[in-house]
């Protein structure tokens, strides 16, 4: 279990750095509320990005992107609404939901981010 948590945390850090390299501001990592957790929350201009990060030690059983099914998407929408209603981002903001898949490899991490995934 500890290895999976370390792997997940490393994947989230890699994705946060991916966004930062593209000019995004990281607002939160591992934002929690009663309903659950959002892995990465970023902003570019006025758009708030809610990103679900799936890190896999191997892609042998499919990409992490495959793990974000309809149920997970509904949960992330609810979490995004909870984040925005918490007052963390005052005023109306457009929201985008991204999904990131991270897999470690011999030369670093492979990162695939699907912007506006759902």
C-alpha positions as CSV (number, residue, x, y, z in Angstrom):
1,X,0.0,0.0,0.0
2,X,2.8,2.4,0.8
3,X,4.4,1.8,-2.6
4,X,1.1,2.6,-4.3
5,X,0.7,5.8,-2.3
6,X,4.3,6.9,-3.2
7,X,3.7,6.0,-6.9
8,X,0.5,8.0,-6.9
9,X,2.1,11.0,-5.1
10,X,5.0,11.0,-7.6
11,X,2.5,10.9,-10.5
12,X,0.6,13.8,-9.2
13,X,3.9,15.8,-8.8
14,X,4.8,15.0,-12.4
15,X,1.4,16.1,-13.6
16,X,1.6,19.3,-11.6
17,X,5.0,20.1,-13.1
18,X,3.5,19.3,-16.6
19,X,0.9,22.0,-16.0
20,X,3.4,24.5,-14.6
21,X,5.6,24.1,-17.7
22,X,2.6,25.1,-19.8
23,X,2.0,28.3,-17.7
24,X,-0.7,27.0,-15.4
25,X,-0.8,28.0,-11.7
26,X,-1.3,25.0,-9.4
27,X,-4.0,26.0,-6.9
28,X,-4.3,22.8,-5.0
29,X,-2.9,19.3,-4.8
30,X,-4.9,16.6,-3.0
31,X,-7.8,19.0,-2.2
32,X,-10.1,17.1,0.2
33,X,-13.7,17.5,1.3
34,X,-16.3,15.2,2.7
35,X,-17.2,13.8,-0.7
36,X,-13.6,12.9,-1.7
37,X,-10.4,14.3,-3.1
38,X,-9.3,16.1,-6.2
39,X,-5.7,15.3,-7.3
40,X,-4.7,18.5,-9.0
41,X,-6.5,21.8,-9.4
42,X,-4.8,24.3,-11.7
43,X,-5.7,27.6,-13.4
44,X,-4.8,29.2,-16.7
45,X,-6.3,32.6,-17.0
46,X,-9.9,32.3,-15.8
47,X,-10.2,28.5,-16.5
48,X,-10.1,26.2,-13.5
49,X,-8.9,22.8,-14.3
50,X,-9.9,19.8,-12.2
51,X,-7.5,16.9,-13.0
52,X,-7.8,13.3,-12.1
53,X,-4.4,11.6,-12.1
54,X,-4.0,7.9,-12.6
55,X,-0.5,6.5,-12.1
56,X,0.2,2.9,-13.1
57,X,3.5,1.0,-12.5
58,X,3.0,-0.5,-16.0
59,X,0.5,-0.1,-18.9
60,X,0.3,-3.9,-19.2
61,X,-3.4,-3.8,-18.1
62,X,-4.3,-0.6,-19.9
63,X,-3.8,3.1,-19.5
64,X,-4.8,5.0,-16.4
65,X,-7.2,6.8,-18.7
66,X,-9.3,3.7,-18.9
67,X,-10.0,3.9,-15.1
68,X,-12.0,7.1,-15.3
69,X,-15.4,5.7,-16.1
70,X,-18.8,7.4,-16.0
71,X,-19.1,6.9,-12.2
72,X,-15.7,8.5,-11.6
73,X,-16.6,11.3,-13.9
74,X,-19.8,12.1,-12.0
75,X,-17.9,12.0,-8.8
76,X,-15.3,14.4,-10.1
77,X,-18.0,16.8,-11.3
78,X,-19.5,16.8,-7.8
79,X,-16.1,17.4,-6.3
80,X,-15.5,20.2,-8.7
81,X,-18.8,21.8,-7.6
82,X,-17.8,21.4,-4.0
83,X,-14.5,23.0,-4.6
84,X,-16.0,26.0,-6.4
85,X,-18.8,26.4,-3.8
86,X,-16.2,26.4,-1.0
87,X,-15.3,29.9,-2.0
88,X,-11.7,29.0,-3.0
89,X,-12.3,30.7,-6.3
90,X,-14.5,33.7,-5.9
91,X,-17.0,34.5,-8.7
92,X,-18.0,32.4,-11.7
93,X,-15.2,30.5,-13.4
94,X,-15.3,28.2,-16.4
95,X,-14.2,24.7,-15.4
96,X,-12.5,22.0,-17.4
97,X,-12.1,18.4,-16.4
98,X,-8.8,16.7,-17.4
99,X,-7.5,13.2,-16.9
100,X,-3.8,12.4,-16.7
101,X,-2.2,9.0,-17.0
102,X,1.4,8.6,-15.7
103,X,3.6,5.5,-16.1
104,X,7.2,5.3,-15.0
105,X,9.7,4.2,-17.5
106,X,13.5,3.7,-17.9
107,X,14.0,7.4,-18.9
108,X,11.5,9.0,-16.6
109,X,7.8,9.2,-16.5
110,X,5.4,9.0,-19.5
111,X,2.6,11.5,-19.1
112,X,-0.5,11.7,-21.2
113,X,-3.0,14.5,-20.3
114,X,-6.4,14.5,-22.0
115,X,-7.7,18.1,-21.7
116,X,-11.5,18.5,-21.5
117,X,-11.8,14.7,-21.2
118,X,-15.4,14.9,-20.2
